[in-house]
Amino acid sequence: QVQLVESGGGSVQSGGSLRLSCAAKGLPIRLSEMGWYRQAPGKQRELVAAITGGGNTNYADSVKGRFTISRDTAKSTVYLQMTSLKPEDTAVYYCNARLGNRWGQGTQVTVSS
């Protein structure tokens, strides 16, 4: 059974950095596009960054130049390195595997000004 387990969320001040991890159990991540989404209170869930099975990446305009998605296929883990964090980045961040449309439980990121 596929399970996505996120970690690395927390609280930081504006300008700080965090790295999120998503461990994919039961799924070789090279076989699936993997994405990070976020949902802020009262807002719809939105795509933050994605990486295809071939390693191509794309980002939401709001995070370009600040966030980097990467993966370690040997560990079946996807990362989201977040720098220059802003209060508007505050949200619950979710990992998604397009193959089978699997979601993790989410991890809270809070950025204070």
Secondary structure, DSSP 8 states (H G I E B T S, - for coil): --EEEEE--EEEETT--EEEEEEEES--GGGS-EEEEEE-TTS--EEEEEE-TTS-EEE-GGGTTTEEEEEETTTTEEEEEE-S--GGG-EEEEEEETTTTEE---EEEEEE-
